[in-house]
Structures are given as C-alpha cells and as structure tokens.
Amino acid sequence: MHAGRFFGIVPLALIAALATTLLFSVSLVSAAGPDRFASAPYGQGKVAVVFSDVKFDDKAAVWSLLADPQYQRVVVVTSGINKHRNAAQELVNFVDRQNDHLGSRDLKDKLKIMQGGNPLGVDAPHEVWYDGVPAMRIPRLNARDMHRELAGKEVAIFQIAPAQLDDVRLVIDSADHGTVQSLMLLHGYNSRQADMAAQERFILQLRPLVKRNNPQGEVYFTSSFQSYAAKDGGKQPLEWVAQRFAPYDVDQAMRDPFWSQQIRAGSQFLPSGHQSPLPLHSREGLDRYIFEARREPARYAARRQAIYHHVNAILNSMSAEQKEQKARLVGRLENTFKPEFGGARTTIEMADAAHIAHFHRAQAADGAGGVWARYERGVTAPGSAAGFQEVAHPAHADGVLLQGGHTAMDRAWIDQLVRNVRG
C-alpha cells in the first residue's frame, strides 16, 4: 500500500498544476505549488517546528517555511551545533538578506528561535561561518515556552539537523494531544547520534513518541538516495540558487568544507606514493582549490577533471571490505562527487529545503507518495550506512519513506514560494 494514498496529515485537495517553465526544469508531470493556501495568507493556526543547525540549506529551508502561508508560526530549535546564539543571529541576518534580495515582505514576525542541544558534542564544521557574528539572546528549549507557541495549533515537526531525543520528546509533549500531524526526518547526517547504535535507538523511538498522544500523526522519512530515483536529492544548480538567494549566503555555501573533508577522508585509502595534483597537504589550499573549481567550472575544467580522477582513484583503491566499512563515504563519493565533477555544472547543497518541498508535494498527492518502511536494524559499525526497507503493514513500520522525489519539482515548489512573498 502506498503512503501517498494514506497520509495521516490533514487531507488537502488536489491543486492546480504549476507550469515547469523554470530555469533548469525539464518536461515533467506538473508540479503542485503552495499557492493552494492563497486564501489564507497567514495560515489557519498551524506551526512548523524545525530542528536546524543553520547551515545554508537549513536557512533556505527555514525561509521556505516562513514563506509558506499555511504556517502561522515557525519555531526554530538550534540543534547539532555549539554556537547556538551566534547561529540564531546568523539566521535572523539571513532572513533580512532574503527580504532585500527578493524585495519581499518581512517574514521575521513569524519566526521564533530557541536553543536546543547537540547529540554529537563537537562543533559542526560550518560553525566557523559564525565567527564575528554577534551572539543573540535566545531562550533555552523549555516546555513552558514551547507550549505557549503550540497550544491550540496544528503542528508539523521538521528535523533537518542532529537532535537530542529529549528535545524531540519535549516538542511533541508540549503540543496539545492530537495536534502533532507529522514529524519529518531527512535521514543521513541529520539522523546522527553519538554512534550508529544510538542512531538506531533514536530512530526507532520517533514513531512511538508521535503516536502516543497523536494517533493520527505520522513519521515521514526522506533520503537523497532512497526518495529520489536519480539519487540527487541534495543538490540544485548554482545558477538557479544564485537567482533566488542572497549572494552572501550563496558564496558562503560555495565554501562548504564538506568537499575537502570527504576527499581527505578518502585519500587515506590511496596507495603509498600516489601522485595527485590536489593540494592534500593543506586544508586551506584544498578548500580553495575546490572552491575555485566549483565557482568557475569553465575556467577550471582541468581542476574538475583532476578531482574526478582523484575520487575514482580512491574508489578503485578500496577493497570490498573497506567499501562496506565506509559505506557512507563511498556513497558520497559515488553519488555526489562523481556527478558534481564529472559534468560542467556546479551545484549547491539544498537538501533541507528541497526535501521539505518534497514533503509538501507528498501532502498534496502531487506524484510524490511513499511506502511503509522499517529502519535497518543492527548496522552499528562506525562509518556504515543504514537505510529503510519497505514493509507491507504499518504495524511493522517505523514510519513512511517518501518516494517520487524530483529536483525540478522541488525547484517549482520553491519558485512558487518566491512568487508568493513578492506578491
């Protein structure tokens, strides 16, 4: 049975199709957009709660929820980081930059920020971006303030950063009984806990937590690899992103240390004496090498080719056992690095915003359905990757795995939000 037929969220009428005349869109089944809520510009008492580490795609995701008129309020719980107060100010600054960039109305009156925890303990790599950003006073996550935000409202929870189970439980328990309609988790980095065993325990407790006081509520999982047939759910074309988001933030996203971290992690598997043109001895040098290759792909075509061949060399040097032990790294090199540097077009990480768009399309039954799914048990080795397996009956499921993802349709959804705030 397909989850697209049984969403436990409040049913929505099928909506008019958007023409996919967007830059970089392809001829597809028409993509539904959030203009279905135009008759209720400030929502009907619905709140989005977002666990966010305030990376670029998180900021874009939060903006998309602020711009979506079905939500009266967006409560962001900073999570998976240590510089919570600096991140909060960065998020507010981002919303201001977006208002200026799009010439749109101010959306900050819908935004509330609270400080959550960090199940990973250590700083996230992108927290260096907050250096120099003033610390903003925000309350720690607490039941009283959260209940004040959620009382009498319908609630949708979005986990797009690592979160502590106690924080997730507090949010669910702070809502009135029967009002939590959904909890969406973008599986992967955002699922992480102290180790893989803790991650399994975390994921297996989500559905019982939701269902305890919200029998009609449901847990929804998305995955860039399992929800998108092309396994490309994390990326969007640079040119498209640059038109819709402020230059400061796009440039910041281009400097994502993710790329150099994965290359350095993989390079340990190369044979001794392997020669590479990449400046592996210098983290800053490697960051700059990759940044320039992505910023100006035509000018630095030779660099892009060198990175591609370096990644191939890593994969070819790994034994089958090593690939199994480092399945997460191998998946990134195969499905993210090779498409990125094997072509002539640069992409930007937009997974959080795109997957939230995918989730809302699924609500609208716009070609994006899902299946009952069970999280893979017993995958606890460091560096391993666990996914979801389809099951026939909801009693055996840990939630719904969304499917039918398509990046062009995600862009269509976000473009409709841009038109809404400009209008």
C-alpha positions as CSV (number, residue, x, y, z in Angstrom):
1,M,0.0,0.0,0.0
2,H,1.4,3.3,-1.0
3,A,1.7,6.0,1.7
4,G,0.7,8.6,-0.9
5,R,-2.8,7.2,-0.5
6,F,-3.0,7.3,3.3
7,F,-1.2,10.4,4.6
8,G,-2.2,11.0,8.2
9,I,-1.8,14.7,7.7
10,V,-5.0,16.8,7.3
11,P,-6.2,15.9,3.7
12,L,-5.7,18.5,1.1
13,A,-7.5,18.9,-2.2
14,L,-5.5,18.3,-5.3
15,I,-4.3,21.6,-6.5
16,A,-3.7,23.3,-9.9
17,A,-0.5,22.4,-11.7
18,L,2.4,24.7,-12.0
19,A,4.0,25.1,-15.4
20,T,7.5,23.8,-15.3
21,T,9.0,26.7,-17.3
22,L,11.7,27.2,-14.7
23,L,15.3,27.5,-15.4
24,F,16.8,24.0,-15.5
25,S,13.4,22.4,-15.2
26,V,12.5,19.6,-17.5
27,S,9.2,18.5,-19.0
28,L,7.5,16.6,-16.2
29,V,4.2,15.9,-14.7
30,S,3.1,19.3,-13.5
31,A,4.3,20.3,-10.1
32,A,1.9,21.5,-7.5
33,G,2.7,24.6,-5.5
34,P,1.9,26.2,-2.2
35,D,-0.4,28.8,-3.8
36,R,-3.3,26.5,-2.8
37,F,-3.1,28.4,0.5
38,A,-3.5,31.8,-1.0
39,S,-7.0,32.2,0.5
40,A,-5.4,32.1,4.0
41,P,-2.3,34.2,3.8
42,Y,-1.3,33.8,7.4
43,G,-2.3,30.2,7.9
44,Q,-5.0,28.6,9.9
45,G,-3.3,28.1,13.2
46,K,-0.5,25.8,12.1
47,V,3.0,25.9,13.4
48,A,6.2,24.4,12.0
49,V,8.9,23.4,14.5
50,V,12.3,23.0,12.9
51,F,15.5,21.4,14.4
52,S,18.2,23.2,12.5
53,D,22.0,23.7,12.6
54,V,21.7,26.8,10.5
55,K,23.8,25.7,7.5
56,F,22.9,27.2,4.2
57,D,20.4,24.6,3.2
58,D,18.9,24.8,6.7
59,K,18.5,28.6,6.3
60,A,16.9,28.1,2.9
61,A,14.5,25.5,4.4
62,V,13.5,27.8,7.3
63,W,12.9,30.6,4.8
64,S,10.7,28.3,2.7
65,L,8.6,27.6,5.8
66,L,8.4,31.3,6.7
67,A,7.3,32.0,3.1
68,D,4.6,29.2,3.1
69,P,1.3,30.8,4.1
70,Q,0.0,27.6,5.6
71,Y,2.2,28.2,8.6
72,Q,1.3,30.9,11.1
73,R,4.5,30.5,13.0
74,V,7.9,28.9,12.5
75,V,9.8,27.9,15.7
76,V,13.4,27.0,15.1
77,V,15.3,24.9,17.6
78,T,19.0,25.3,17.0
79,S,20.5,21.8,17.2
80,G,23.6,19.8,16.4
81,I,25.9,22.8,17.0
82,N,27.6,24.6,19.9
83,K,27.4,28.2,18.9
84,H,23.7,28.4,19.2
85,R,23.4,32.2,19.9
86,N,25.6,33.1,17.0
87,A,23.7,30.8,14.7
88,A,20.4,32.4,15.8
89,Q,21.7,35.8,14.9
90,E,23.0,34.4,11.6
91,L,19.5,33.1,10.8
92,V,17.9,36.4,11.5
93,N,20.5,38.2,9.3
94,F,19.8,35.7,6.6
95,V,16.1,36.5,6.6
96,D,16.9,40.2,6.3
97,R,19.2,39.5,3.4
98,Q,16.5,37.4,1.7
99,N,14.0,40.2,2.1
100,D,16.4,42.6,0.5
101,H,17.4,40.2,-2.3
102,L,13.8,39.3,-3.3
103,G,12.2,42.7,-2.5
104,S,9.7,40.7,-0.3
105,R,7.7,41.4,2.8
106,D,9.4,40.9,6.1
107,L,8.8,37.4,7.4
108,K,10.6,37.7,10.8
109,D,7.3,38.3,12.7
110,K,6.6,34.6,12.1
111,L,10.0,33.4,13.5
112,K,10.8,32.2,17.0
113,I,14.2,30.7,17.9
114,M,15.1,28.5,20.9
115,Q,18.4,26.8,21.8
116,G,18.4,23.0,21.7
117,G,21.2,20.6,22.3
118,N,24.0,18.8,20.4
119,P,24.0,15.0,20.4
120,L,27.4,15.0,18.6
121,G,29.1,17.1,21.2
122,V,31.6,18.7,18.9
123,D,31.4,21.8,16.8
124,A,29.9,21.3,13.3
125,P,32.5,22.3,10.6
126,H,30.3,25.1,9.3
127,E,30.2,26.9,12.7
128,V,33.4,28.7,11.6
129,W,31.0,30.8,9.5
130,Y,29.5,32.3,12.6
131,D,32.9,33.8,13.7
132,G,32.3,37.5,14.1
133,V,28.5,37.2,14.2
134,P,27.2,38.7,17.4
135,A,25.6,36.4,19.9
136,M,21.8,36.8,20.1
137,R,19.9,36.2,23.3
138,I,17.5,33.2,22.8
139,P,15.8,31.1,25.4
140,R,16.8,27.5,26.0
141,L,14.3,25.0,24.8
142,N,11.7,24.6,27.6
143,A,8.2,23.1,27.9
144,R,6.5,26.3,29.0
145,D,7.7,28.5,26.1
146,M,7.2,25.7,23.6
147,H,3.6,25.0,24.8
148,R,2.9,28.7,24.5
149,E,3.9,28.5,20.8
150,L,2.0,25.3,20.1
151,A,-1.2,25.4,22.2
152,G,-4.3,25.3,20.2
153,K,-2.3,24.8,16.9
154,E,-1.7,22.0,14.5
155,V,2.0,21.1,14.5
156,A,4.4,19.9,11.8
157,I,7.9,19.0,13.0
158,F,10.9,19.0,10.7
159,Q,14.2,17.5,11.8
160,I,16.9,18.8,9.4
161,A,19.8,18.6,11.9
162,P,21.1,16.1,14.5
163,A,18.8,16.4,17.6
164,Q,18.7,15.0,21.1
165,L,15.8,12.6,21.7
166,D,14.9,14.6,24.8
167,D,14.5,17.7,22.8
168,V,12.2,16.0,20.2
169,R,10.2,14.5,23.1
170,L,9.8,17.9,24.7
171,V,8.4,19.4,21.5
172,I,6.0,16.6,20.9
173,D,4.8,16.6,24.5
174,S,4.4,20.4,24.5
175,A,1.7,20.2,21.9
176,D,-1.9,19.6,22.6
177,H,-2.9,16.0,22.3
178,G,-3.9,15.1,18.8
179,T,-2.3,18.1,17.2
180,V,1.1,16.8,16.0
181,Q,0.3,15.8,12.4
182,S,3.8,14.9,11.2
183,L,7.4,14.6,12.1
184,M,9.7,14.6,9.0
185,L,13.3,13.5,9.3
186,L,15.7,13.9,6.4
187,H,17.7,10.7,7.0
188,G,21.5,10.8,6.8
189,Y,23.6,13.3,8.6
190,N,20.6,14.7,10.3
191,S,19.9,11.3,11.9
192,R,23.2,11.1,13.6
193,Q,23.8,10.5,17.3
194,A,26.9,9.7,19.3
195,D,27.3,6.4,17.3
196,M,25.3,4.1,15.0
197,A,23.8,2.1,17.8
198,A,22.5,5.4,19.4
199,Q,21.2,6.4,16.0
200,E,19.2,3.2,15.7
201,R,17.7,3.7,19.1
202,F,16.8,7.3,18.3
203,I,15.0,6.5,15.0
204,L,13.1,3.6,16.5
205,Q,11.6,5.8,19.2
206,L,10.3,8.5,16.9
207,R,7.1,6.9,15.8
208,P,6.1,5.7,19.3
209,L,6.7,9.2,20.6
210,V,4.5,10.8,18.0
211,K,1.7,8.1,18.2
212,R,1.5,8.1,22.0
213,N,-0.6,11.3,22.1
214,N,-1.3,11.8,18.4
215,P,-2.8,8.6,16.9
216,Q,-3.4,10.3,13.6
217,G,0.1,11.7,13.4
218,E,2.9,10.0,11.4
219,V,6.7,10.0,11.0
220,Y,8.0,10.6,7.5
221,F,11.5,9.8,6.3
222,T,13.2,11.3,3.3
223,S,16.6,10.3,1.8
224,S,18.5,11.8,-1.1
225,F,19.4,8.2,-2.1
226,Q,16.1,6.4,-1.4
227,S,13.5,9.1,-2.0
228,Y,14.9,10.3,-5.3
229,A,15.3,7.8,-8.2
230,A,18.3,9.8,-9.5
231,K,19.9,9.9,-6.0
232,D,20.4,13.6,-6.4
233,G,18.0,15.0,-3.8
234,G,20.7,17.1,-2.1
235,K,21.8,19.4,-4.9
236,Q,20.4,22.2,-7.0
237,P,22.1,24.1,-9.9
238,L,24.2,27.0,-8.8
239,E,22.7,29.4,-11.3
240,W,19.2,28.7,-10.0
241,V,20.2,29.0,-6.4
242,A,22.0,32.3,-7.0
243,Q,18.9,33.9,-8.5
244,R,16.8,33.1,-5.5
245,F,19.1,33.5,-2.5
246,A,21.3,36.4,-1.4
247,P,24.8,36.5,-2.8
248,Y,26.5,36.5,0.7
249,D,24.8,33.2,1.5
250,V,25.4,31.5,-1.8
251,D,29.1,32.4,-1.6
252,Q,29.2,31.0,1.9
253,A,27.6,27.8,0.7
254,M,30.2,27.5,-2.0
255,R,32.9,27.4,0.7
256,D,31.3,24.4,2.3
257,P,34.1,22.3,4.0
258,F,32.2,19.2,3.2
259,W,34.0,18.7,-0.1
260,S,37.6,18.8,1.3
261,Q,36.7,16.7,4.3
262,Q,35.4,13.8,2.2
263,I,38.4,14.0,-0.2
264,R,40.8,14.0,2.8
265,A,38.9,11.1,4.4
266,G,39.0,9.1,1.2
267,S,42.7,9.8,0.4
268,Q,43.9,7.6,3.2
269,F,43.0,4.6,1.0
270,L,45.3,5.6,-1.8
271,P,48.4,3.6,-2.2
272,S,51.7,5.0,-0.8
273,G,53.4,7.2,-3.4
274,H,50.2,8.0,-5.3
275,Q,50.7,11.3,-7.2
276,S,47.8,13.8,-7.2
277,P,47.6,17.4,-8.4
278,L,45.3,18.2,-5.4
279,P,47.0,20.1,-2.6
280,L,46.2,17.4,0.0
281,H,48.9,18.7,2.4
282,S,47.0,21.9,3.1
283,R,43.4,22.1,4.2
284,E,43.0,25.7,3.3
285,G,44.7,25.1,0.0
286,L,42.4,22.2,-0.8
287,D,39.3,24.2,0.2
288,R,40.4,27.0,-2.2
289,Y,41.3,24.5,-5.0
290,I,37.8,23.0,-4.8
291,F,36.0,26.4,-4.3
292,E,37.6,27.8,-7.4
293,A,36.8,24.7,-9.5
294,R,33.2,25.0,-8.4
295,R,32.8,28.7,-8.7
296,E,34.2,28.9,-12.3
297,P,33.8,25.5,-13.8
298,A,34.7,26.6,-17.4
299,R,37.9,28.3,-16.3
300,Y,38.9,25.4,-14.0
301,A,37.8,22.5,-16.1
302,A,41.2,20.8,-15.6
303,R,40.8,21.0,-11.9
304,R,37.4,19.5,-12.0
305,Q,38.7,16.6,-14.1
306,A,41.6,16.2,-11.6
307,I,39.2,16.0,-8.7
308,Y,37.0,13.5,-10.6
309,H,40.0,11.3,-11.3
310,H,41.2,11.6,-7.7
311,V,37.8,10.4,-6.5
312,N,37.9,7.5,-8.9
313,A,41.4,6.5,-7.7
314,I,40.1,6.4,-4.1
315,L,37.2,4.2,-5.0
316,N,39.4,1.9,-7.1
317,S,41.9,1.6,-4.3
318,M,39.4,0.5,-1.7
319,S,38.8,-3.2,-1.1
320,A,35.3,-4.6,-0.9
321,E,35.6,-4.8,2.9
322,Q,36.8,-1.2,3.1
323,K,33.9,-0.1,1.0
324,E,31.5,-1.9,3.3
325,Q,33.1,-0.4,6.4
326,K,33.0,3.1,4.8
327,A,29.7,2.8,3.1
328,R,28.7,6.3,3.9
329,L,31.9,7.8,2.4
330,V,31.6,5.6,-0.7
331,G,28.0,6.7,-1.2
332,R,29.0,10.3,-1.1
333,L,31.9,9.8,-3.5
334,E,29.9,7.8,-6.0
335,N,26.6,9.8,-5.8
336,T,27.7,13.3,-5.0
337,F,31.3,13.8,-6.1
338,K,31.4,12.0,-9.4
339,P,28.2,13.7,-10.8
340,E,29.5,17.1,-9.5
341,F,32.9,17.0,-11.0
342,G,32.2,14.7,-13.9
343,G,30.0,17.3,-15.5
344,A,30.3,21.0,-16.3
345,R,27.7,22.4,-14.0
346,T,28.2,23.3,-10.3
347,T,25.5,22.5,-7.8
348,I,24.8,23.8,-4.3
349,E,23.7,21.7,-1.3
350,M,19.9,22.4,-0.9
351,A,18.8,19.1,0.6
352,D,16.9,20.5,3.6
353,A,14.8,23.0,1.6
354,A,14.3,20.5,-1.3
355,H,13.2,17.7,0.9
356,I,10.7,19.9,2.8
357,A,9.3,20.9,-0.7
358,H,9.1,17.1,-1.5
359,F,7.3,16.5,1.8
360,H,4.7,19.2,1.0
361,R,4.2,17.8,-2.5
362,A,3.5,14.4,-0.9
363,Q,0.9,16.0,1.3
364,A,-0.7,17.4,-1.8
365,A,-0.6,14.0,-3.5
366,D,1.3,15.5,-6.4
367,G,3.1,12.5,-7.7
368,A,5.2,12.1,-4.5
369,G,4.0,9.2,-2.4
370,G,5.6,6.9,-0.1
371,V,5.7,3.4,1.4
372,W,5.6,2.0,4.9
373,A,9.2,1.4,5.8
374,R,11.3,-0.2,8.5
375,Y,14.7,1.1,9.5
376,E,17.5,-1.4,9.0
377,R,18.5,-3.0,12.3
378,G,21.9,-4.0,13.6
379,V,24.0,-1.7,11.4
380,T,26.2,-0.3,14.1
381,A,29.8,-0.3,12.8
382,P,31.4,3.2,12.6
383,G,31.2,4.7,9.1
384,S,28.5,2.3,8.0
385,A,25.2,3.4,6.4
386,A,21.7,2.1,7.3
387,G,18.6,2.8,5.2
388,F,15.0,1.7,5.0
389,Q,13.2,-1.4,3.8
390,E,9.6,-1.4,2.6
391,V,7.2,-3.4,4.7
392,A,3.6,-4.4,3.9
393,H,1.9,-3.3,7.1
394,P,2.0,-0.1,9.2
395,A,2.3,-2.2,12.4
396,H,5.7,-3.3,11.2
397,A,6.9,0.1,10.1
398,D,8.9,2.9,11.7
399,G,7.3,5.4,9.5
400,V,6.7,6.3,5.9
401,L,9.6,6.6,3.5
402,L,8.7,9.3,0.9
403,Q,9.4,8.5,-2.7
404,G,8.9,10.1,-6.1
405,G,11.4,12.9,-5.4
406,H,12.4,15.1,-8.3
407,T,14.7,18.1,-8.0
408,A,12.9,20.0,-10.8
409,M,9.6,19.7,-8.9
410,D,11.3,20.9,-5.7
411,R,12.5,24.0,-7.6
412,A,9.0,24.5,-8.8
413,W,7.7,24.5,-5.3
414,I,10.3,26.9,-4.0
415,D,9.7,29.2,-7.0
416,Q,6.1,29.4,-6.1
417,L,7.0,30.5,-2.6
418,V,9.2,33.2,-4.1
419,R,6.3,34.5,-6.1
420,N,4.1,34.4,-3.0
421,V,6.3,36.6,-1.0
422,R,6.9,39.0,-3.8
423,G,3.2,39.3,-4.5
